[in-house]
Amino acid sequence: MADNIKVYARFRPLVGRDLRLSASARAAAFSVTDNSIRLNNANGKGRAKQAASVGGGGSGKADSNGAAAFSFDDVFGPTTTQQDLHDRVGRVGVQQLLEGYNSTILTYGQTGSGKTFSMYGDEGTCWKDWDQDELPTDHGLVPRVVASLLDEIAERHARNSEIQYVITCSFLEIYNETIKDLFDPSTKKKVKTSKLRLRTLRLFA
């Protein structure tokens, strides 16, 4: 894989209907080893081979037992903490950004796979306590990346006060072709794009 593009896979813990499966079925689903994920033969060789041929971003193949194995730049299993994810993904992006490179974190997956939790954390608490020295354990990449960026700028400014940093921030959601300004609570209801008001936060250090 190219050095400037990294592909990661994160697997959430079993929840809801997953937990109603038998113990053997749950164990047969997948296993994580270093930067590889193995989808075991729970649904037959045909499906495993098909999964290997259309894998989601990593390199993969089916073995003689019908299990499909995929390799990524890194794999995060069900026990991965939000801090671990940030240390291995978010913090790297912040460092690259401050070195002058564009940095983007894009999450992709089916509904219920854990995208929102990875990016924000628990939806009931993810907008709280951003000003604490230590973020709550369930906070996701967005608050952690913001905190890391501000901390790094403060450290660099302390070393060289002649350098000026300007941060411009827009926070949008695009869902079902509807754009929402997440800085404005009134846009929780659907609004026309023409009524969207974008805000800019300028921070001078």
Backbone as numpy.savetxt, mean C-alpha at the origin, in Angstrom:
# Nx Ny Nz CAx CAy CAz Cx Cy Cz
13.35 -7.45 -12.75 12.51 -6.25 -12.75 13.39 -4.99 -12.75
12.93 -3.96 -13.36 13.69 -2.73 -13.43 13.88 -2.14 -12.04
15.06 -1.51 -11.82 15.34 -0.97 -10.50 14.41 0.16 -10.13
13.87 0.88 -11.14 13.03 2.03 -10.83 11.56 1.65 -10.63
11.21 0.38 -10.83 9.85 -0.09 -10.59 9.92 -1.33 -9.70
9.27 -1.27 -8.56 9.24 -2.40 -7.64 7.81 -2.92 -7.54
7.68 -4.23 -7.53 6.37 -4.86 -7.40 6.33 -5.66 -6.11
5.39 -5.31 -5.24 5.24 -5.98 -3.95 3.88 -6.67 -3.90
3.79 -7.67 -3.09 2.50 -8.34 -2.84 2.28 -8.41 -1.34
1.10 -8.00 -0.90 0.74 -8.10 0.51 -0.51 -8.96 0.63
-0.51 -9.85 1.59 -1.63 -10.75 1.81 -2.22 -10.49 3.19
-3.49 -10.17 3.21 -4.15 -9.86 4.48 -4.42 -11.15 5.27
-4.66 -11.02 6.57 -5.05 -12.20 7.34 -6.41 -12.73 6.87
-6.71 -13.96 7.18 -8.01 -14.52 6.85 -9.08 -13.88 7.72
-10.16 -13.44 7.09 -11.25 -12.79 7.81 -12.58 -13.29 7.26
-13.66 -13.02 7.98 -15.00 -13.30 7.48 -15.18 -14.73 7.01
-15.59 -14.86 5.75 -15.89 -16.19 5.22 -14.65 -17.07 5.14
-13.46 -16.46 5.08 -12.23 -17.26 5.05 -12.15 -18.15 6.29
-12.57 -17.59 7.43 -12.43 -18.30 8.69 -13.41 -19.46 8.81
-14.41 -19.49 7.92 -15.37 -20.60 7.97 -14.88 -21.82 7.18
-13.75 -21.66 6.51 -13.17 -22.80 5.82 -12.56 -23.77 6.82
-12.41 -24.99 6.42 -11.78 -25.97 7.30 -10.31 -25.61 7.50
-9.72 -26.12 8.58 -8.32 -25.82 8.88 -7.41 -26.27 7.74
-7.70 -27.42 7.15 -6.87 -27.92 6.05 -7.00 -27.04 4.81
-8.21 -26.52 4.56 -8.42 -25.64 3.40 -7.68 -24.32 3.58
-7.72 -23.78 4.83 -7.02 -22.53 5.09 -5.52 -22.72 4.91
-4.99 -23.84 5.40 -3.56 -24.09 5.29 -3.12 -24.32 3.86
-4.05 -24.83 3.05 -3.70 -25.16 1.66 -3.71 -23.95 0.75
-4.26 -22.81 1.23 -4.45 -21.66 0.35 -3.13 -21.12 -0.20
-2.21 -20.69 0.66 -0.94 -20.14 0.19 0.08 -20.17 1.30
1.34 -20.00 0.92 2.42 -19.89 1.89 3.42 -18.86 1.36
4.07 -18.14 2.28 4.99 -17.07 1.92 6.40 -17.46 2.34
7.36 -17.32 1.43 8.76 -17.56 1.74 9.59 -16.45 1.12
10.21 -15.64 1.99 11.04 -14.51 1.53 10.25 -13.66 0.53
10.72 -13.61 -0.73 10.04 -12.76 -1.71 9.18 -13.57 -2.67
8.72 -14.74 -2.22 7.91 -15.59 -3.08 6.61 -15.98 -2.38
5.58 -16.19 -3.19 4.29 -16.65 -2.69 3.93 -17.92 -3.45
3.48 -18.93 -2.74 3.11 -20.20 -3.34 1.62 -20.42 -3.14
0.88 -20.48 -4.25 -0.55 -20.78 -4.21 -0.70 -22.29 -4.34
-1.08 -22.92 -3.26 -1.13 -24.37 -3.24 -2.31 -24.91 -4.04
-2.29 -26.17 -4.33 -3.25 -26.78 -5.24 -4.58 -27.07 -4.54
-5.29 -25.99 -4.14 -6.57 -26.16 -3.47 -7.70 -26.34 -4.46
-7.51 -25.89 -5.72 -8.59 -25.92 -6.70 -8.24 -26.72 -7.96
-7.22 -27.56 -7.87 -6.89 -28.37 -9.03 -5.75 -27.80 -9.84
-5.05 -28.68 -10.56 -3.88 -28.26 -11.31 -4.21 -27.24 -12.39
-5.36 -27.41 -13.02 -5.71 -26.50 -14.11 -5.77 -25.06 -13.66
-6.41 -24.82 -12.52 -6.54 -23.45 -12.05 -5.20 -22.90 -11.58
-4.40 -23.75 -10.94 -3.09 -23.28 -10.49 -2.23 -22.86 -11.68
-2.24 -23.68 -12.76 -1.46 -23.33 -13.93 -1.99 -22.07 -14.59
-3.31 -21.91 -14.59 -3.90 -20.70 -15.17 -3.48 -19.49 -14.35
-3.47 -19.61 -13.01 -3.05 -18.51 -12.16 -1.61 -18.13 -12.44
-0.75 -19.13 -12.66 0.65 -18.84 -12.94 0.82 -18.09 -14.25
-0.05 -18.36 -15.22 0.10 -17.74 -16.53 -0.41 -16.31 -16.56
-1.24 -15.92 -15.59 -1.79 -14.56 -15.59 -1.45 -13.86 -14.29
-0.32 -14.19 -13.69 0.05 -13.65 -12.39 0.06 -12.14 -12.34
-0.18 -11.60 -11.13 -0.35 -10.16 -10.98 0.91 -9.37 -10.77
1.79 -9.32 -11.73 2.93 -8.43 -11.65 4.25 -9.10 -11.38
4.27 -10.26 -10.71 5.50 -10.97 -10.45 5.73 -12.03 -11.51
6.84 -12.76 -11.35 7.10 -13.87 -12.26 6.62 -15.15 -11.60
5.93 -16.02 -12.36 5.36 -17.20 -11.73 5.28 -18.38 -12.67
5.21 -19.58 -12.07 5.04 -20.81 -12.85 4.42 -21.86 -11.94
3.78 -22.85 -12.56 3.18 -23.95 -11.82 4.16 -25.11 -11.76
4.24 -25.77 -10.57 5.14 -26.91 -10.45 4.40 -28.20 -10.80
5.10 -29.33 -10.63 4.54 -30.62 -11.03 3.34 -31.02 -10.19
3.20 -30.43 -9.00 2.07 -30.74 -8.14 0.87 -29.84 -8.40
1.01 -28.91 -9.34 -0.10 -28.01 -9.66 -0.12 -26.74 -8.84
0.88 -26.55 -7.97 0.94 -25.33 -7.17 1.61 -24.22 -7.98
1.09 -23.01 -7.89 1.65 -21.87 -8.62 2.52 -21.04 -7.70
3.74 -20.76 -8.11 4.67 -19.97 -7.30 5.00 -18.67 -8.02
5.00 -17.56 -7.28 5.27 -16.25 -7.84 6.39 -15.59 -7.06
7.26 -14.87 -7.75 8.33 -14.10 -7.12 8.11 -12.62 -7.35
8.32 -11.82 -6.29 8.17 -10.37 -6.36 9.43 -9.73 -5.77
9.48 -8.41 -5.80 10.60 -7.73 -5.14 10.54 -7.94 -3.63
9.33 -8.05 -3.12 9.15 -8.38 -1.70 7.72 -8.87 -1.52
7.52 -9.73 -0.54 6.20 -10.25 -0.23 5.92 -10.02 1.24
4.74 -9.50 1.54 4.33 -9.22 2.91 3.20 -10.18 3.29
3.48 -11.03 4.23 2.50 -12.02 4.65 1.45 -11.45 5.59
0.53 -12.29 6.06 -0.58 -11.83 6.91 -0.14 -11.21 8.24
1.06 -11.53 8.71 1.52 -10.99 10.00 2.29 -9.68 9.86
2.45 -9.18 8.63 3.18 -7.93 8.41 2.48 -6.77 9.10
3.21 -5.97 9.85 2.63 -4.80 10.51 2.67 -3.59 9.57
1.88 -2.58 9.93 1.88 -1.35 9.13 3.26 -0.69 9.16
3.94 -0.77 10.30 5.27 -0.18 10.41 6.26 -0.91 9.52
6.18 -2.24 9.48 7.05 -3.03 8.61 6.85 -2.63 7.15
5.59 -2.49 6.75 5.28 -2.11 5.37 5.87 -0.75 5.04
5.74 0.18 5.96 6.27 1.53 5.73 7.80 1.51 5.65
8.44 0.77 6.53 9.90 0.72 6.54 10.46 0.17 5.24
9.75 -0.78 4.64 10.27 -1.46 3.45 9.72 -0.90 2.14
8.68 -0.06 2.22 8.10 0.52 1.01 8.02 2.04 1.10
7.27 2.54 2.08 7.04 3.98 2.18 8.29 4.79 2.42
9.12 4.36 3.37 10.32 5.13 3.71 11.28 5.19 2.52
11.35 4.12 1.75 12.21 4.11 0.56 11.72 5.14 -0.44
10.40 5.24 -0.61 9.84 6.22 -1.53 10.14 7.64 -1.10
10.10 7.90 0.20 10.41 9.24 0.72 11.86 9.60 0.41
12.78 8.67 0.62 14.19 8.94 0.36 14.42 9.23 -1.12
13.77 8.47 -1.99 13.92 8.70 -3.42 13.34 10.05 -3.82
12.22 10.41 -3.21 11.59 11.70 -3.50 12.54 12.85 -3.16
13.18 12.77 -2.00 14.06 13.84 -1.56 15.39 13.86 -2.33
15.64 12.78 -3.07 16.82 12.75 -3.93 16.50 13.29 -5.33
15.24 13.70 -5.52 14.88 14.34 -6.78 14.14 13.47 -7.77
13.71 12.27 -7.34 13.00 11.38 -8.24 11.50 11.40 -7.93
10.69 11.23 -8.97 9.26 11.05 -8.74 9.04 9.74 -8.00
8.12 9.75 -7.07 7.87 8.54 -6.27 6.37 8.31 -6.17
5.93 7.14 -6.56 4.51 6.81 -6.57 4.29 5.44 -5.94
3.28 5.35 -5.08 2.87 4.06 -4.53 1.45 3.81 -5.02
1.29 2.77 -5.81 -0.01 2.43 -6.39 -0.46 1.08 -5.86
-1.66 1.04 -5.28 -2.19 -0.23 -4.79 -3.24 -0.75 -5.77
-3.23 -2.05 -5.95 -4.16 -2.67 -6.90 -4.59 -4.01 -6.32
-5.87 -4.28 -6.40 -6.37 -5.56 -5.90 -7.88 -5.56 -5.89
-8.45 -6.74 -5.69 -9.90 -6.86 -5.69 -10.50 -6.25 -4.43
-11.82 -6.02 -4.45 -12.51 -5.47 -3.29 -12.33 -6.39 -2.09
-11.95 -5.78 -0.96 -11.77 -6.55 0.26 -10.39 -7.14 0.45
-9.45 -6.81 -0.45 -8.12 -7.40 -0.36 -7.20 -6.65 0.59
-7.62 -5.46 1.06 -6.82 -4.74 2.05 -6.11 -3.50 1.54
-6.52 -2.98 0.37 -5.87 -1.80 -0.19 -6.02 -0.59 0.72
-7.25 -0.32 1.16 -7.51 0.85 2.00 -6.77 0.75 3.32
-6.76 -0.43 3.91 -6.06 -0.60 5.18 -4.56 -0.37 5.01
-3.99 -0.87 3.92 -2.56 -0.68 3.69 -2.23 0.80 3.50
-3.10 1.54 2.80 -2.81 2.94 2.52 -3.15 3.86 3.68
-4.26 3.60 4.36 -4.71 4.53 5.40 -4.74 3.92 6.80
-5.07 2.65 6.89 -5.27 2.03 8.19 -6.74 1.84 8.46
-7.09 1.68 9.70 -8.49 1.54 10.09 -9.24 2.82 9.75
-10.32 2.69 8.98 -11.02 3.89 8.51 -11.63 4.70 9.64
-11.87 4.07 10.78 -12.45 4.80 11.90 -11.46 5.65 12.67
-10.17 5.33 12.55 -9.16 6.04 13.34 -8.03 6.64 12.52
-8.00 6.38 11.21 -6.82 6.75 10.42 -6.64 8.25 10.27
-7.67 9.04 10.57 -7.54 10.49 10.43 -7.21 11.14 11.77
-6.94 10.36 12.80 -6.67 10.89 14.14 -5.20 10.72 14.50
-4.75 11.59 15.40 -3.44 11.46 16.04 -2.27 11.52 15.07
-2.41 12.31 13.99 -1.29 12.46 13.07 -0.18 13.30 13.70
-0.50 14.06 14.74 0.48 14.95 15.32 1.23 14.32 16.49
1.04 13.03 16.72 1.72 12.36 17.82 3.14 11.98 17.40
4.03 11.88 18.41 5.41 11.49 18.12 5.47 10.08 17.54
4.55 9.23 17.96 4.50 7.86 17.47 3.09 7.57 16.98
2.94 7.25 15.71 1.62 7.01 15.15 1.01 5.73 15.69
-0.32 5.67 15.78 -0.98 4.42 16.18 -0.57 3.27 15.28
-0.56 2.07 15.82 -0.03 0.92 15.10 -0.80 0.60 13.82
-2.09 0.97 13.75 -2.86 0.61 12.55 -2.82 1.67 11.47
-2.12 2.78 11.68 -2.03 3.80 10.64 -1.26 3.25 9.44
-1.76 3.58 8.24 -1.19 3.03 7.02 -0.11 3.89 6.39
0.12 3.66 5.10 1.23 4.31 4.41 1.07 5.82 4.29
-0.14 6.30 4.02 -0.32 7.74 3.80 0.11 8.56 5.02
-0.44 8.33 6.21 0.02 9.12 7.36 1.48 8.88 7.70
1.97 7.66 7.50 3.36 7.37 7.84 4.32 8.03 6.86
3.97 8.05 5.58 4.82 8.71 4.59 4.86 10.22 4.85
3.71 10.81 5.16 3.66 12.24 5.47 4.54 12.55 6.68
4.42 11.74 7.73 5.22 11.96 8.94 6.71 11.81 8.63
7.07 10.80 7.85 8.48 10.59 7.50 9.03 11.73 6.66
8.20 12.22 5.73 8.63 13.32 4.88 8.90 14.58 5.70
7.99 14.90 6.61 8.17 16.10 7.44 9.36 15.95 8.38
9.55 14.76 8.94 10.69 14.52 9.84 12.00 14.66 9.08
12.05 14.11 7.88 13.28 14.16 7.09 13.60 15.59 6.68
12.58 16.35 6.31 12.79 17.76 5.94 13.30 18.54 7.14
12.73 18.29 8.32 13.18 18.99 9.52 14.65 18.69 9.82
15.04 17.42 9.65 16.43 17.05 9.90 17.37 17.71 8.89
16.97 17.73 7.63 17.82 18.33 6.60 17.90 19.85 6.79
16.80 20.45 7.20 16.80 21.90 7.44 17.70 22.25 8.61
17.73 21.38 9.62 18.60 21.62 10.77 20.08 21.58 10.36
20.40 20.74 9.37 21.78 20.64 8.91 22.16 21.79 7.98
21.17 22.28 7.22 21.44 23.36 6.28 20.20 24.24 6.18
20.17 25.32 6.91 18.98 26.18 6.97 18.81 27.05 5.73
19.79 27.03 4.82 19.67 27.85 3.61 18.78 27.19 2.56
18.56 25.89 2.69 17.71 25.19 1.72 16.25 25.35 2.12
15.41 25.72 1.16 13.99 25.93 1.40 13.19 24.80 0.76
12.24 24.28 1.52 11.40 23.18 1.03 9.96 23.68 0.90
9.32 23.32 -0.20 7.92 23.68 -0.43 7.14 22.39 -0.72
6.09 22.15 0.06 5.26 20.97 -0.12 3.90 21.40 -0.66
3.50 20.83 -1.78 2.18 21.06 -2.34 1.39 19.77 -2.27
0.19 19.85 -1.74 -0.55 18.62 -1.47 -1.99 18.72 -1.98
-2.42 17.72 -2.75 -3.82 17.55 -3.12 -4.22 16.14 -2.70
-5.44 15.99 -2.25 -5.89 14.69 -1.73 -7.22 14.36 -2.38
-7.18 13.51 -3.40 -8.37 13.24 -4.20 -8.71 11.76 -4.18
-9.95 11.48 -4.36 -10.41 10.11 -4.55 -11.17 10.03 -5.87
-10.82 9.04 -6.68 -11.55 8.80 -7.93 -12.21 7.44 -7.79
-13.53 7.44 -7.76 -14.27 6.19 -7.56 -15.51 6.21 -8.43
-15.66 5.20 -9.27 -16.79 5.14 -10.20 -16.90 6.42 -11.02
-15.75 6.90 -11.49 -15.66 8.09 -12.34 -16.15 9.35 -11.64
-16.18 9.33 -10.32 -16.53 10.53 -9.55 -15.31 10.96 -8.76
-14.94 12.24 -8.87 -13.78 12.77 -8.16 -14.25 13.46 -6.89
-13.58 13.16 -5.77 -13.89 13.79 -4.50 -12.65 14.45 -3.92
-12.84 15.62 -3.34 -11.77 16.32 -2.63 -11.82 15.85 -1.18
-10.88 15.03 -0.77 -10.93 14.45 0.58 -10.53 15.44 1.66
-10.05 16.63 1.27 -9.81 17.67 2.26 -11.10 18.41 2.62
-12.16 18.17 1.86 -13.43 18.86 2.08 -14.50 17.83 2.43
-14.89 17.73 3.70 -15.89 16.74 4.12 -17.21 16.84 3.37
-17.54 18.02 2.85 -18.82 18.19 2.16 -18.89 17.38 0.87
-17.75 16.90 0.36 -17.75 16.15 -0.89 -17.91 14.66 -0.64
-18.32 14.27 0.56 -18.61 12.86 0.80 -19.77 12.41 -0.09
-20.67 13.37 -0.39 -21.72 13.10 -1.36 -21.16 13.38 -2.75
-21.77 12.78 -3.76 -21.26 12.95 -5.10 -21.34 14.42 -5.53
-20.27 14.89 -6.12 -20.25 16.27 -6.60 -19.75 16.27 -8.04
-20.13 17.29 -8.77 -19.63 17.43 -10.12 -18.18 17.91 -10.08
-17.41 17.45 -11.05 -16.00 17.81 -11.09 -15.83 19.33 -11.13
-16.75 20.03 -11.77 -16.62 21.48 -11.90 -16.72 22.18 -10.54
-17.30 21.52 -9.54 -17.44 22.13 -8.23 -16.28 21.77 -7.29
-15.34 20.97 -7.78 -14.24 20.52 -6.94 -13.29 21.67 -6.65
-12.94 21.83 -5.39 -12.01 22.88 -4.99 -10.74 22.20 -4.49
-9.63 22.44 -5.18 -8.36 21.87 -4.78 -7.62 22.84 -3.87
-7.02 22.30 -2.83 -6.32 23.13 -1.86 -4.82 22.83 -1.93
-4.04 23.83 -1.67 -2.59 23.68 -1.68 -2.05 24.05 -0.32
-1.26 23.15 0.26 -0.59 23.41 1.52 0.86 23.71 1.22
1.29 24.90 1.56 2.68 25.28 1.32 3.39 25.35 2.66
4.41 24.54 2.79 5.17 24.50 4.04 6.58 24.99 3.76
6.97 26.08 4.39 8.30 26.63 4.20 9.13 26.29 5.43
10.23 25.62 5.20 11.12 25.26 6.31 12.42 26.04 6.19
